[in-house]
Amino acid sequence: MLTNVTYNGDYLFQKTFIKDTLEGTVVINNGELPMYHIQNHHDTIIDKDVWNEVQLI
């Protein structure tokens, strides 16, 4: 929970994508498609200062 950017109000778009639409195969995006980091997407669940301190640990 303390490593997920969603809890600090940000959103990482396209972490996964559908590789084969006929089979519906969902795979983790390892650079095949661009990822978009959207800041202040929604209200924070964990204070950003606390979240940043945990990332340093």
Residue pairs with C-beta under 8 A, 6 or more apart in sequence:
1 7
1 46
2 46
2 51
2 54
3 54
3 55
5 11
5 12
5 37
6 12
6 45
7 44
7 45
7 46
7 51
8 44
8 45
8 46
8 47
8 48
8 51
9 39
9 40
9 41
9 42
9 43
9 44
9 45
9 48
10 37
10 38
10 39
10 40
10 41
11 37
11 38
11 41
11 42
12 35
12 36
12 37
12 38
13 35
13 36
13 37
13 38
14 29
14 33
14 34
14 35
14 36
15 28
15 29
15 35
16 26
16 27
16 28
16 29
17 26
17 27
17 29
17 32
17 33
18 24
18 25
18 26
18 27
19 25
19 26
19 27
29 35
